[in-house]
Amino acid sequence: MQKRTIQRGRPTGATTYEAEPARAFGQAVRAARHYQGIAQETLAQLANIERSHMGKIERGEHMPTLAIILKISKALKCSAADLMTATEKNLEAQSQISIDPPV
């Protein structure tokens, strides 16, 4: 039996995250931020992360680490669990849109 060689790195075009959960989390953060009337730049400063990174998180272009999620939730004065609940609701809404054809 031949040994398979292990190739290093990701296949071309592969991402390190799943886009749907990243978008759903970004929507949850943006909704909480808007509800509180906080500007994106202000939230980034409160969370001690780069403004451009916050924008990418909100657009679903980056999946934040647990440490970043905790920083964001602290800056928003809510629990990480609240953000995850909102993320799950956003994911459920996205799946309903893709399942139910427009009328």
Summary of the structure (lengths in Angstrom):
residues: 103
radius of gyration: 17.0
end to end distance: 55.7
largest distance: 62.9
contacts: 244
relative contact order: 0.17
helix: 63%
strand: 0%
